[in-house]
Amino acid sequence: MSTLAVIPGDGIGPEVMSEVLKVHAVVEDVFGTGLKTEVLPYSADWFLEHGDVDIDIQAIRGDYRAVLLGALGDARIPDNRHAIRIIGGLRQQLELSVNLRPVRLRALAHCPLKHVRSVEDVDLVIVRENTEDVYVGVGGTVRGGRPGHVAMEVGVHTRWAVDRAVTAAFELARSRRHRLTLVDKSNAMPSAGPLWQSRFRAIAASYPDVECDHLYVDAAAMELIRDPARFDVVVTGNLFGDILSDEASMLAGGLGVAPSASYDPEDTEFLGVFEAVHGSAPDLAGTGRANPLASVMSYSLLLDRMGLTAAHTAVERAVDEVLCGDLLTPDLGGTARTAEVGDLICRAVARHDKD
């Protein structure tokens, strides 16, 4: 039996993760996945009690098949040191260089664009390089707080990480609609841009069946609004992927329906970290108004990555049922409680084999 590590996190994290665990219990009952779960305590509370969050990364890789990660962020730790240690530690030390952020519209009512006339017009995946760019922590300040204050953030891009992200994007495009867009800002970043473009062209030679194009990031941001149907798979760096995926999520209903998967494409044993894109939303914590769908959909990505196709399909159909129905949380215009949505997904999965 394989074990999933569960880190509920902060704010609304534990509430939405409890719904994921409810759904998992039903999935296990119906499909017999052989997956057990183990809750790990890492959070702001843990950090404040122990003064640090020291995760044994090798134990994570050796003892678990994957991590289900809740939202992190707490006002008591304004610099988010604990979140950086947890998220950054997992992504960088486990070399989870590929981050998938799928965006798919399930019901037209959830798209704010009036010119989108079909749910098929919003169906894309952003492949974000996940371990480098300005997130590596290279930089610093000089003369802090004085008139001559200097602040530096250095974006780091290596051929190795670029190749992993670009290759994963080509593989994904080949399994979808055979279209891939590279997004960069090479007209303003004359070192990183050419690296991305040269590796993109080189790897494209092995994928002659995939149609390729290129956009600067500002043009891509505009095109997501003007004509989202033009996108199938997008590959980009860490910073641009972070920004564009948040923008793209709004086309499908917002961050409450934005899942993600981070993985090492060369590791077939440890399958990665699966987490909602949204934050800890402390203002919603304890109110029962949080949307659990992004976390449930992230769990569904895990099922898919494990090859548990029937279970993945059942959860996706359950999510469709929620998003095409009336039982919606407030972020989607409804009044449903977090647990009500979780219960509806559980019922839909439970009757999967009866449909």
Secondary structure, DSSP 8 states (H G I E B T S, - for coil): -EEEEEE--STTHHHHHHHHHHHHHHHHHHH---EEEEE---SHHHHHHHSS----HHHHHHH-SEEEE-----TTSTT-HHHIIIIIHHHHHTT--EEEEEEE-S-GGG---TT--SGGGSEEEEEEE-S-BGGG--EEEESTTSTT-EEEE--B--HHHHHHHHHHHHHHHHHTTSEEEEEE-TTT-TTHHHHHHHHHHHHHTT-TTSEEEEEEHHHHHHHHHH-GGG-SEEEE-HHHHHHHHHHHHGGGT-GGG-EEEEE-TT-SSS--EEEESS---TTTTTTT----HHHHHHHHHHHHHTT-HHHHHHHHHHHHHHHTSS---GGGT----HHHHHHHHHHHHHTGGG-
